[in-house]
């Protein structure tokens, strides 16, 4: 179970870094706020975005 938590945390950090470093996403998502779930069968990740930041 700890391994799954580590995978989830690593994936979430990569997603955050990719999203927040992409200038086009930042341009379009500057005021974007939402919560969503990415369900990838073996791994589920809840994502919160506030003003374009994960």
N, C-alpha and C positions, 0 to 999 in steps of 0.2 A: 504494500500500500504506500509506503514512503517513496518508493521508486516512481509510482504514478504521480504523486504530489510533486516530486522533483521535475518530472517531465512536464507537468502542467505549468509549473512556475517558470521553467526554462522557455517553454513555448510562448507563454504570456509575455515574458520579457523581450523575446525576439519580435513578437508582434507589436508591442509597444514601441520599441526602438525603430522598427521599419516604418510604422505609421507616423511617428512624430518626427522622423528625419526626412520624410518625403515632402518636398515643397508643394507639389500639386495637391496632395491630400490635405495639407495644412491650409492651402489657399481655399479650397472648397469646403473644408470642415471647420473653419475657424469658429463658427457659432453652432456647430453640430453637437447635440447632447442626446444620448440614448443609452439604453442597456440592451444587450443581446447575448444570446447563447450560441456558441459555435459547437455543434454536436458532430464530432468526427468518429463516431462509433466507439472506438476504444478510449477516446479522450474527449471530455466535455470541458469547455472553458467559458466562464461568464465574463463578459467584457462590459466595462462601463466607460463611456466617452463623455467628457465634459468639455465643452468648447473646443472640440477637436483634439483633445488630449486623452490618451488611454489611461 
